Amino acid sequence: MLTLPPLLFALQGSESYALRVAQRLGCPLARHEERDYEDGEHKCRPLDPVNGREVVVFHALYGDGGQSANDKLCRLLFFCGALKDAGARHIQVVTPYLCYGRKDRRSQPQDPTITRYVANFFEVSGVDRLITLEVHNPAAFDNAFRLPAWNLPCAQLFAEHFAKVVGDADVVAVSPDSGGIKRAEQFRQALEQQLGRPVGSALMEKHRAHTTLTGSLLVGDVAGKTAIVFDDLISTGDTLKHAGHACQKAGAGRLFAAATHGLFTAGGQLFDSPIFEHIAITDTVPPFRLPPDAVTRQLRVLDSTALVATFLAENGAFDHA
């Protein structure tokens, strides 16, 4: 019996990313329809037959000028439900950026754990597997999802980039807070392998009270070395600046930063008085909040679609590719 390849759908706003993955896999995007109604409600349905087929749906769940993260999440869940009702055999969701990843624990009495609620939403909408990149807290992510859920780290991607940048200098991978130690260590090991020489590590003390950051202790030697502050995402950029200023004060020779998801919710504020030679991000979230000159001069956007395409091809979805 001939097994048909999966159908790939991309919801509004995620077409460019999904198309690049599809091109790497050698297949087109499937057809669907999205309709908005006057009262703000929405309908989305597949136009290609999905009965008995494996389906992959792409949608990055970041808020932008057209839709909030809540809008995108709701539309994705409804579309997955429609696919299941139409007879789809197996539904995979690829969400390069997964919303609510930072709300994974109770920080106050009666606080919600929204990461877990989002996982439940995907389950009841008929999703069989979820794939995302560089979640905020891998342990909380694993615990939240009962369906198979895969977190693809981007350490290797950044290591390949910075191996071409740092030259022969001594290099230190810096975690901007204690929660990112394991992530920064993955990057340190990957960069060490790329360079073929030792890479040091450092940790920045950080305490947050609402919007205020405190902590001045930098553990690790960065003096005269190339320091790379490595995190999962950039929101306002305050965490990166906090660690960057500490590295400057400690005598770092060169200073870079990297994060998988560039939200830049404060616009170009991080670049007004630049302390990093450049900041590297991936294409999971387009830098639409930044002025074009900041993107051109101080940002490096790395293509993560090969990582996703390789995962899909090597995990049963595209054995034909």
C-alpha positions in Angstrom: 0.0 0.0 0.0 1.4 3.4 -1.0 1.7 5.8 1.9 0.9 9.3 1.1 3.2 12.1 2.5 1.8 14.4 5.1 -0.1 17.5 4.2 1.6 20.7 5.4 -0.6 23.7 6.4 0.5 27.1 7.5 -1.9 29.5 9.2 -1.9 33.2 8.5 1.3 34.8 9.6 3.4 31.7 9.5 3.4 31.1 5.8 7.0 32.2 5.2 8.5 30.0 7.8 6.5 27.0 6.8 7.2 27.4 3.1 11.0 27.3 3.8 10.5 24.1 5.8 8.4 22.7 3.0 11.0 23.5 0.4 13.7 21.7 2.4 11.4 18.7 2.5 10.5 18.9 -1.2 6.8 19.3 -0.9 4.2 22.1 -1.3 2.0 23.7 1.3 -1.6 22.4 1.4 -4.6 24.7 0.8 -6.9 26.1 3.5 -9.3 28.9 4.0 -9.4 31.5 6.8 -12.4 33.8 7.3 -12.9 36.7 9.7 -16.5 37.7 10.7 -17.8 41.1 11.6 -18.1 40.3 15.3 -14.4 39.2 15.6 -15.1 35.5 15.3 -13.1 33.4 12.9 -13.3 30.2 10.8 -10.6 28.1 9.3 -10.9 24.9 7.3 -8.7 22.7 5.1 -9.5 22.8 1.3 -7.4 19.8 0.4 -8.9 16.4 1.6 -7.4 15.3 4.9 -9.4 12.1 5.6 -7.0 9.4 6.6 -3.9 11.6 6.1 -1.1 12.7 8.3 -1.1 16.5 8.7 1.5 19.0 9.9 0.3 22.5 10.9 2.6 25.4 11.3 1.8 28.4 13.5 4.1 30.6 15.6 2.3 31.8 18.7 3.7 35.3 19.2 1.5 38.5 19.3 1.9 41.0 16.5 0.1 44.1 15.2 -2.7 42.0 13.6 -3.3 39.2 16.1 -2.5 38.6 19.8 -0.9 35.4 21.0 -4.4 34.4 22.3 -5.9 35.0 18.9 -3.3 32.8 17.2 -3.6 30.1 19.8 -7.4 30.0 19.5 -7.2 29.8 15.7 -4.7 27.0 15.8 -6.7 25.0 18.2 -9.9 25.4 16.2 -8.1 24.4 12.9 -6.7 21.3 14.6 -10.2 20.4 15.7 -11.5 20.9 12.2 -8.8 18.6 10.8 -9.7 15.9 13.3 -13.4 16.2 12.5 -12.6 15.9 8.8 -10.9 12.6 9.4 -7.2 13.5 9.7 -5.3 10.4 10.9 -2.5 12.1 12.8 -2.0 15.8 13.5 1.4 17.3 14.3 1.7 21.0 15.3 5.0 22.9 14.7 4.9 26.1 16.7 8.4 27.7 16.4 7.5 30.0 19.3 5.1 28.6 21.9 3.2 31.2 23.9 2.9 31.1 27.7 6.1 29.2 28.2 7.2 31.6 31.0 4.0 31.0 33.0 5.0 27.6 34.1 4.8 27.8 37.9 3.0 29.6 40.8 4.9 32.7 41.9 2.0 34.0 44.1 -0.9 32.4 46.0 -3.6 31.1 43.7 -1.5 31.7 40.6 -2.3 29.9 37.3 0.1 27.5 35.6 -0.8 28.5 32.1 1.8 26.3 30.4 -0.2 23.3 31.7 -3.5 24.7 30.6 -2.2 25.3 27.1 -1.0 21.7 26.9 -4.5 20.5 27.9 -6.0 22.7 25.1 -3.8 21.0 22.5 -4.8 17.5 23.8 -8.5 18.1 23.7 -8.2 19.7 20.2 -7.0 16.4 18.7 -3.3 17.2 18.4 -1.2 14.0 18.4 2.3 15.6 18.6 3.7 19.0 19.2 7.2 20.4 18.1 8.6 23.7 19.3 12.0 25.4 19.6 13.9 26.3 22.8 11.2 26.4 25.5 11.7 28.5 28.6 11.7 25.7 31.1 12.2 22.2 29.5 11.3 20.4 32.7 8.0 22.2 33.1 7.3 21.7 29.4 7.9 17.9 29.7 5.7 17.7 32.8 2.8 19.8 31.2 2.3 17.7 28.1 0.8 14.2 28.1 0.9 14.0 24.3 4.3 13.6 22.7 5.9 17.1 22.8 9.4 17.8 21.5 11.6 20.8 22.4 14.3 21.4 19.8 17.3 23.2 21.3 19.2 25.7 19.2 22.6 25.6 20.9 24.2 23.9 17.9 22.9 26.6 15.5 24.3 29.4 17.6 27.6 27.5 18.2 28.1 27.3 14.4 27.5 31.0 14.1 29.8 32.2 16.8 32.6 29.8 15.9 33.0 31.9 12.8 33.0 35.2 14.8 35.2 34.8 17.9 38.5 34.1 16.2 41.3 32.8 18.4 40.2 34.6 21.6 39.3 32.9 24.9 35.6 32.5 25.0 33.1 32.4 27.9 29.4 31.4 27.7 27.4 33.5 30.1 24.1 32.5 31.6 22.1 35.7 32.5 20.4 34.0 35.4 20.3 30.7 37.4 17.4 29.4 35.4 19.4 29.3 32.2 22.4 27.5 33.4 21.7 24.2 31.6 20.8 26.0 28.4 24.1 28.0 28.5 26.0 24.8 29.3 24.5 23.2 26.2 25.7 26.1 24.1 29.1 26.1 25.8 29.6 22.4 25.0 28.5 22.9 21.4 30.8 25.9 20.9 33.7 24.1 22.5 33.2 21.2 20.0 33.0 23.7 17.1 36.2 25.5 18.1 38.2 22.5 19.2 39.4 24.3 22.4 38.0 24.9 25.9 35.2 27.4 26.4 34.6 28.9 29.8 31.3 29.5 31.7 29.9 32.3 33.8 26.7 33.0 35.7 25.0 36.3 36.4 23.0 36.8 39.6 19.5 38.0 38.9 16.5 38.7 41.1 13.3 40.1 39.7 10.6 42.0 41.7 7.9 42.9 39.2 9.8 44.9 36.6 12.9 45.6 38.7 16.1 43.6 38.3 18.7 43.3 41.0 21.8 41.3 41.6 25.4 42.2 41.0 27.4 39.0 41.4 29.1 37.6 38.3 30.5 34.1 38.9 33.2 33.3 36.4 36.2 34.9 34.8 35.4 37.1 31.7 38.4 39.6 32.0 40.0 40.0 28.6 37.9 37.3 27.0 35.0 37.2 24.5 31.8 36.8 26.5 28.6 35.5 24.9 25.4 36.0 26.9 23.1 33.2 26.0 19.3 33.0 26.7 16.1 31.5 25.4 14.3 34.7 24.5 14.6 38.5 24.5 11.5 40.4 25.7 12.4 43.9 26.9 16.1 43.1 26.8 16.6 44.1 30.5 18.0 40.7 31.4 20.6 40.8 28.6 21.6 44.4 29.5 21.9 43.4 33.2 24.4 40.6 32.3 26.1 42.6 29.6 26.9 45.6 31.9 28.3 43.2 34.5 30.6 41.6 31.9 31.7 45.0 30.8 32.5 46.0 34.3 34.4 42.7 34.8 36.7 43.5 31.9 35.3 41.4 29.0 37.2 42.1 25.8 34.4 41.5 23.4 30.7 41.1 24.1 27.9 39.3 22.2 24.5 38.1 23.0 22.2 35.3 21.6 18.6 34.2 22.2 16.4 31.9 20.1 13.3 34.1 20.2 13.6 37.8 19.7 10.3 39.4 20.9 11.8 42.9 21.5 8.6 44.1 23.2 10.4 47.4 24.1 11.1 48.0 20.4 14.7 49.2 19.7 15.4 50.2 23.3 18.1 47.5 23.6 20.0 49.0 20.7 19.8 52.7 21.7 23.0 52.5 23.6 24.5 49.2 22.3 26.7 47.2 24.5 26.9 44.1 22.3 28.8 43.9 19.0 25.8 42.1 17.7 22.9 40.0 19.0 22.1 36.7 17.3 18.5 35.4 17.2 16.6 32.9 15.1 13.7 33.4 12.7 11.1 31.9 15.0 9.8 35.5 15.6 10.5 38.1 12.9 12.0 41.3 14.4 9.1 43.4 13.3 9.2 45.6 16.4 12.7 46.9 15.6 13.7 49.8 13.4 15.3 48.6 10.1 18.7 50.1 10.9 19.0 48.1 14.1 18.2 44.9 12.2 20.8 45.7 9.6 23.6 46.8 11.8 23.2 45.0 15.1 21.2 41.9 14.6 22.0 38.5 13.0 19.0 36.3 12.2 19.8 32.6 11.9 17.7 30.2 9.9 16.1 27.5 12.0 14.0 25.8 9.3 16.7 23.2 8.6 16.5 22.1 12.3 12.7 21.6 12.0 12.9 19.9 8.5 15.5 17.5 9.7 13.5 16.6 12.8 10.4 15.9 10.7 12.4 13.9 8.1 14.1 11.8 10.8 11.1 11.1 12.9 8.8 9.3 10.6 6.9 12.2 9.0 8.8 12.3 5.8 10.5 9.0 5.1 9.8 9.6 1.4 11.7 12.9 1.4 
